[in-house]
Each structure stands twice: as C-alpha cells, then as structure tokens.
Amino acid sequence: MRTVRKSFGILLLMDKILASIDAEIAHLKQARAVLAGDGAKKTTKLATPKKHKMSAAARKKIADAQRKRWAKQKANK
C-alpha cells in the first residue's frame, strides 16, 4: 500500500511540474510572437485618462486652507 501512495504522490508531482512547464511554454511563445512582430497578439495603446484642470481660484483656496492648517499646527507647538 505504501508504494502505491508513493507512486501516486510522484504522479501528482509530475503532473504539476508538467502543467507548470506547459504554462511557461505558452507564455514564452506569446512573448516571442510579440517581439518578433508575428501579429499573433497586437498590443493596443491604452487611452490616457482625461486630466481634470483646476481653476486658479480653486488652487488658491486649497493652498490657503493648507497654510491655515500649517499655521494652526505651528501655533500648537
């Protein structure tokens, strides 16, 4: 019975190793296709998100609020 369990464990280990190797081969093939320019997998340029522009008045309001927090913190020391 012990040899059966040992053999079964070895088979499971071999299956895991083979699956890992197969996954790595697939990954390497995909990387090769991209580098070689086979067109197997085209990369698309990701759209950059729109930047929110803040008005000068809003920036000034935020800066004034931060200065107020700094002054309060400095006064407490």
DRENTORKOL-3810 file (N, C-alpha, C; in nm, 4 decimals):
REM DRENTORKOL-3810
@n.u->0.0822; n.v->-0.1196; n.w->0.0000; ca.u->0.0000; ca.v->0.0000; ca.w->0.0000; c.u->0.0862; c.v->0.1254; c.w->0.0000
@n.u->0.1983; n.v->0.1188; n.w->0.0720; ca.u->0.2858; ca.v->0.2351; ca.w->0.0822; c.u->0.3437; c.v->0.2731; c.w->-0.0532
@n.u->0.3815; n.v->0.1756; n.w->-0.1341; ca.u->0.4376; ca.v->0.2048; ca.w->-0.2652; c.u->0.3330; c.v->0.2648; c.w->-0.3574
@n.u->0.2079; n.v->0.2256; n.w->-0.3402; ca.u->0.1011; ca.v->0.2821; ca.w->-0.4219; c.u->0.0856; c.v->0.4300; c.w->-0.3899
@n.u->0.0852; n.v->0.4653; n.w->-0.2615; ca.u->0.0726; ca.v->0.6054; ca.w->-0.2220; c.u->0.1913; c.v->0.6862; c.w->-0.2722
@n.u->0.3099; n.v->0.6281; n.w->-0.2597; ca.u->0.4305; ca.v->0.6984; ca.w->-0.3039; c.u->0.4257; c.v->0.7205; c.w->-0.4548
@n.u->0.3849; n.v->0.6200; n.w->-0.5287; ca.u->0.3744; ca.v->0.6319; ca.w->-0.6737; c.u->0.2703; c.v->0.7358; c.w->-0.7121
@n.u->0.1587; n.v->0.7367; n.w->-0.6398; ca.u->0.0528; ca.v->0.8330; ca.w->-0.6674; c.u->0.1011; c.v->0.9752; c.w->-0.6393
@n.u->0.1761; n.v->0.9921; n.w->-0.5312; ca.u->0.2318; ca.v->1.1233; ca.w->-0.4980; c.u->0.3291; c.v->1.1711; c.w->-0.6043
@n.u->0.4102; n.v->1.0819; n.w->-0.6535; ca.u->0.5062; ca.v->1.1167; ca.w->-0.7584; c.u->0.4329; c.v->1.1563; c.w->-0.8859
@n.u->0.3262; n.v->1.0837; n.w->-0.9183; ca.u->0.2484; ca.v->1.1162; ca.w->-1.0374; c.u->0.1844; c.v->1.2546; c.w->-1.0254
@n.u->0.1316; n.v->1.2862; n.w->-0.9058; ca.u->0.0722; ca.v->1.4183; ca.w->-0.8848; c.u->0.1775; c.v->1.5272; c.w->-0.8997
@n.u->0.2965; n.v->1.5024; n.w->-0.8439; ca.u->0.4043; ca.v->1.5988; ca.w->-0.8533; c.u->0.4459; c.v->1.6185; c.w->-0.9995
@n.u->0.4555; n.v->1.5079; n.w->-1.0725; ca.u->0.4926; ca.v->1.5174; ca.w->-1.2133; c.u->0.3879; c.v->1.5944; c.w->-1.2924
@n.u->0.2599; n.v->1.5718; n.w->-1.2626; ca.u->0.1529; ca.v->1.6434; ca.w->-1.3316; c.u->0.1626; c.v->1.7933; c.w->-1.3064
@n.u->0.1922; n.v->1.8317; n.w->-1.1821; ca.u->0.2071; ca.v->1.9735; ca.w->-1.1501; c.u->0.3254; c.v->2.0345; c.w->-1.2238
@n.u->0.4359; n.v->1.9610; n.w->-1.2286; ca.u->0.5554; ca.v->2.0099; ca.w->-1.2986; c.u->0.5271; c.v->2.0259; c.w->-1.4468
@n.u->0.4613; n.v->1.9271; n.w->-1.5058; ca.u->0.4295; ca.v->1.9341; ca.w->-1.6490; c.u->0.3344; c.v->2.0494; c.w->-1.6791
@n.u->0.2354; n.v->2.0713; n.w->-1.5938; ca.u->0.1429; ca.v->2.1829; ca.w->-1.6140; c.u->0.2171; c.v->2.3155; c.w->-1.6048
@n.u->0.3092; n.v->2.3251; n.w->-1.5110; ca.u->0.3882; ca.v->2.4471; ca.w->-1.4959; c.u->0.4744; c.v->2.4720; c.w->-1.6191
@n.u->0.5356; n.v->2.3668; n.w->-1.6693; ca.u->0.6189; ca.v->2.3791; ca.w->-1.7903; c.u->0.5340; c.v->2.4202; c.w->-1.9099
@n.u->0.4166; n.v->2.3601; n.w->-1.9253; ca.u->0.3276; ca.v->2.3957; ca.w->-2.0357; c.u->0.2850; c.v->2.5419; c.w->-2.0282
@n.u->0.2556; n.v->2.5895; n.w->-1.9079; ca.u->0.2171; ca.v->2.7296; ca.w->-1.8916; c.u->0.3329; c.v->2.8219; c.w->-1.9282
@n.u->0.4531; n.v->2.7842; n.w->-1.8872; ca.u->0.5707; ca.v->2.8662; ca.w->-1.9182; c.u->0.5977; c.v->2.8677; c.w->-2.0679
@n.u->0.5805; n.v->2.7545; n.w->-2.1338; ca.u->0.5998; ca.v->2.7480; ca.w->-2.2794; c.u->0.4994; c.v->2.8391; c.w->-2.3496
@n.u->0.3749; n.v->2.8359; n.w->-2.3069; ca.u->0.2729; ca.v->2.9217; ca.w->-2.3682; c.u->0.3088; c.v->3.0683; c.w->-2.3488
@n.u->0.3564; n.v->3.1024; n.w->-2.2297; ca.u->0.3957; ca.v->3.2408; ca.w->-2.2003; c.u->0.5131; c.v->3.2827; c.w->-2.2888
@n.u->0.6116; n.v->3.1967; n.w->-2.3026; ca.u->0.7283; ca.v->3.2276; ca.w->-2.3852; c.u->0.6913; c.v->3.2400; c.w->-2.5331
@n.u->0.6001; n.v->3.1554; n.w->-2.5801; ca.u->0.5562; ca.v->3.1652; ca.w->-2.7190; c.u->0.4861; c.v->3.2982; c.w->-2.7449
@n.u->0.4045; n.v->3.3399; n.w->-2.6497; ca.u->0.3353; ca.v->3.4678; ca.w->-2.6638; c.u->0.4354; c.v->3.5832; c.w->-2.6639
@n.u->0.5334; n.v->3.5778; n.w->-2.5753; ca.u->0.6354; ca.v->3.6828; ca.w->-2.5698; c.u->0.7159; c.v->3.6860; c.w->-2.6988
@n.u->0.7482; n.v->3.5694; n.w->-2.7530; ca.u->0.8245; ca.v->3.5627; ca.w->-2.8783; c.u->0.7446; c.v->3.6226; c.w->-2.9933
@n.u->0.6159; n.v->3.5920; n.w->-2.9977; ca.u->0.5310; ca.v->3.6439; ca.w->-3.1044; c.u->0.5242; c.v->3.7962; c.w->-3.0983
@n.u->0.5171; n.v->3.8502; n.w->-2.9797; ca.u->0.5113; ca.v->3.9962; ca.w->-2.9650; c.u->0.6427; c.v->4.0578; c.w->-3.0091
@n.u->0.7532; n.v->3.9994; n.w->-2.9657; ca.u->0.8845; ca.v->4.0542; ca.w->-3.0006; c.u->0.9160; c.v->4.0385; c.w->-3.1490
@n.u->0.8744; n.v->3.9277; n.w->-3.2064; ca.u->0.9023; ca.v->3.9019; ca.w->-3.3471; c.u->0.8080; c.v->3.9777; c.w->-3.4388
@n.u->0.7001; n.v->4.0282; n.w->-3.3839; ca.u->0.6051; ca.v->4.1025; ca.w->-3.4660; c.u->0.5225; c.v->4.0132; c.w->-3.5552
@n.u->0.4951; n.v->3.8929; n.w->-3.5097; ca.u->0.4156; ca.v->3.7991; ca.w->-3.5879; c.u->0.2719; c.v->3.8445; c.w->-3.6035
@n.u->0.2302; n.v->3.9364; n.w->-3.5199; ca.u->0.0922; ca.v->3.9813; ca.w->-3.5243; c.u->-0.0014; c.v->3.8868; c.w->-3.4529
@n.u->0.0550; n.v->3.7892; n.w->-3.3830; ca.u->-0.0288; ca.v->3.6946; ca.w->-3.3111; c.u->-0.1070; c.v->3.7654; c.w->-3.2011
@n.u->-0.0426; n.v->3.8593; n.w->-3.1378; ca.u->-0.1117; ca.v->3.9353; ca.w->-3.0345; c.u->-0.0693; c.v->4.0810; c.w->-3.0502
@n.u->-0.1636; n.v->4.1623; n.w->-3.0914; ca.u->-0.1324; ca.v->4.3028; ca.w->-3.1109; c.u->-0.1530; c.v->4.3769; c.w->-2.9805
@n.u->-0.0583; n.v->4.4641; n.w->-2.9516; ca.u->-0.0740; ca.v->4.5452; ca.w->-2.8324; c.u->-0.1424; c.v->4.6749; c.w->-2.8722
@n.u->-0.2322; n.v->4.7183; n.w->-2.7896; ca.u->-0.3026; ca.v->4.8424; ca.w->-2.8176; c.u->-0.2565; c.v->4.9486; c.w->-2.7198
@n.u->-0.2539; n.v->5.0689; n.w->-2.7674; ca.u->-0.2128; ca.v->5.1788; ca.w->-2.6819; c.u->-0.3303; c.v->5.2132; c.w->-2.5914
@n.u->-0.3027; n.v->5.2147; n.w->-2.4617; ca.u->-0.4080; ca.v->5.2442; ca.w->-2.3660; c.u->-0.4414; c.v->5.3927; c.w->-2.3705
@n.u->-0.5677; n.v->5.4222; n.w->-2.3602; ca.u->-0.6121; ca.v->5.5609; ca.w->-2.3602; c.u->-0.5742; c.v->5.6248; c.w->-2.2276
@n.u->-0.5161; n.v->5.7438; n.w->-2.2361; ca.u->-0.4811; ca.v->5.8132; ca.w->-2.1128; c.u->-0.6066; c.v->5.8785; c.w->-2.0572
@n.u->-0.6234; n.v->5.8705; n.w->-1.9278; ca.u->-0.7429; ca.v->5.9311; ca.w->-1.8698; c.u->-0.7370; c.v->6.0835; c.w->-1.8823
@n.u->-0.8539; n.v->6.1433; n.w->-1.8941; ca.u->-0.8596; ca.v->6.2882; ca.w->-1.9057; c.u->-0.8153; c.v->6.3504; c.w->-1.7748
@n.u->-0.7357; n.v->6.4546; n.w->-1.7865; ca.u->-0.6888; ca.v->6.5235; ca.w->-1.6670; c.u->-0.7878; c.v->6.6324; c.w->-1.6316
@n.u->-0.8156; n.v->6.6429; n.w->-1.5038; ca.u->-0.9064; ca.v->6.7452; ca.w->-1.4563; c.u->-0.8267; c.v->6.8719; c.w->-1.4325
@n.u->-0.8670; n.v->6.9760; n.w->-1.4977; ca.u->-0.7978; ca.v->7.1025; ca.w->-1.4796; c.u->-0.8666; c.v->7.1809; c.w->-1.3689
@n.u->-0.7851; n.v->7.2303; n.w->-1.2789; ca.u->-0.8372; ca.v->7.3051; ca.w->-1.1663; c.u->-0.8154; c.v->7.4536; c.w->-1.1929
@n.u->-0.9133; n.v->7.5314; n.w->-1.1604; ca.u->-0.9023; ca.v->7.6759; ca.w->-1.1826; c.u->-0.8015; c.v->7.7349; c.w->-1.0837
@n.u->-0.7515; n.v->7.8513; n.w->-1.1174; ca.u->-0.6565; ca.v->7.9193; ca.w->-1.0305; c.u->-0.7203; c.v->7.9526; c.w->-0.8962
@n.u->-0.8476; n.v->7.9881; n.w->-0.8983; ca.u->-0.9177; ca.v->8.0209; ca.w->-0.7742; c.u->-0.9269; c.v->7.8983; c.w->-0.6829
@n.u->-0.9531; n.v->7.7823; n.w->-0.7415; ca.u->-0.9628; ca.v->7.6595; ca.w->-0.6623; c.u->-0.8269; c.v->7.6237; c.w->-0.6036
@n.u->-0.7198; n.v->7.6376; n.w->-0.6853; ca.u->-0.5855; ca.v->7.6107; ca.w->-0.6340; c.u->-0.5511; c.v->7.7037; c.w->-0.5194
@n.u->-0.5882; n.v->7.8325; n.w->-0.5321; ca.u->-0.5604; ca.v->7.9301; ca.w->-0.4277; c.u->-0.6369; c.v->7.8950; c.w->-0.3001
@n.u->-0.7607; n.v->7.8522; n.w->-0.3150; ca.u->-0.8425; ca.v->7.8161; ca.w->-0.1990; c.u->-0.7803; c.v->7.6979; c.w->-0.1248
@n.u->-0.7341; n.v->7.5986; n.w->-0.1993; ca.u->-0.6706; ca.v->7.4817; ca.w->-0.1385; c.u->-0.5408; c.v->7.5214; c.w->-0.0698
@n.u->-0.4607; n.v->7.6040; n.w->-0.1351; ca.u->-0.3336; ca.v->7.6482; ca.w->-0.0777; c.u->-0.3562; c.v->7.7291; c.w->0.0493
@n.u->-0.4559; n.v->7.8164; n.w->0.0482; ca.u->-0.4858; ca.v->7.8965; ca.w->0.1672; c.u->-0.5294; c.v->7.8073; c.w->0.2837
@n.u->-0.6104; n.v->7.7067; n.w->0.2542; ca.u->-0.6557; ca.v->7.6146; ca.w->0.3578; c.u->-0.5372; c.v->7.5370; c.w->0.4163
@n.u->-0.4435; n.v->7.4966; n.w->0.3299; ca.u->-0.3261; ca.v->7.4229; ca.w->0.3783; c.u->-0.2393; c.v->7.5135; c.w->0.4658
@n.u->-0.2202; n.v->7.6372; n.w->0.4222; ca.u->-0.1413; ca.v->7.7320; ca.w->0.5024; c.u->-0.2058; c.v->7.7536; c.w->0.6391
@n.u->-0.3381; n.v->7.7579; n.w->0.6413; ca.u->-0.4113; ca.v->7.7750; ca.w->0.7671; c.u->-0.3869; c.v->7.6547; c.w->0.8586
@n.u->-0.3887; n.v->7.5314; n.w->0.8012; ca.u->-0.3620; ca.v->7.4111; ca.w->0.8814; c.u->-0.2200; c.v->7.4127; c.w->0.9353
@n.u->-0.1225; n.v->7.4540; n.w->0.8506; ca.u->0.0165; ca.v->7.4609; ca.w->0.8950; c.u->0.0326; c.v->7.5627; c.w->1.0079
@n.u->-0.0322; n.v->7.6777; n.w->0.9943; ca.u->-0.0223; ca.v->7.7814; ca.w->1.0965; c.u->-0.0809; c.v->7.7320; c.w->1.2291
@n.u->-0.1926; n.v->7.6615; n.w->1.2215; ca.u->-0.2557; ca.v->7.6090; ca.w->1.3429; c.u->-0.1645; c.v->7.5075; c.w->1.4097
@n.u->-0.1037; n.v->7.4214; n.w->1.3298; ca.u->-0.0133; ca.v->7.3197; ca.w->1.3832; c.u->0.1106; c.v->7.3853; c.w->1.4453
@n.u->0.1639; n.v->7.4863; n.w->1.3795; ca.u->0.2812; ca.v->7.5564; ca.w->1.4297; c.u->0.2492; c.v->7.6312; c.w->1.5599
@n.u->0.1300; n.v->7.6854; n.w->1.5704; ca.u->0.0899; ca.v->7.7590; ca.w->1.6906; c.u->0.0740; c.v->7.6654; c.w->1.8100
@n.u->0.0385; n.v->7.5390; n.w->1.7864; ca.u->0.0195; ca.v->7.4428; ca.w->1.8949; c.u->0.1508; c.v->7.3911; c.w->1.9509
@n.u->0.2606; n.v->7.4135; n.w->1.8843; ca.u->0.3908; ca.v->7.3619; ca.w->1.9304; c.u->0.4501; c.v->7.4459; c.w->2.0387
END
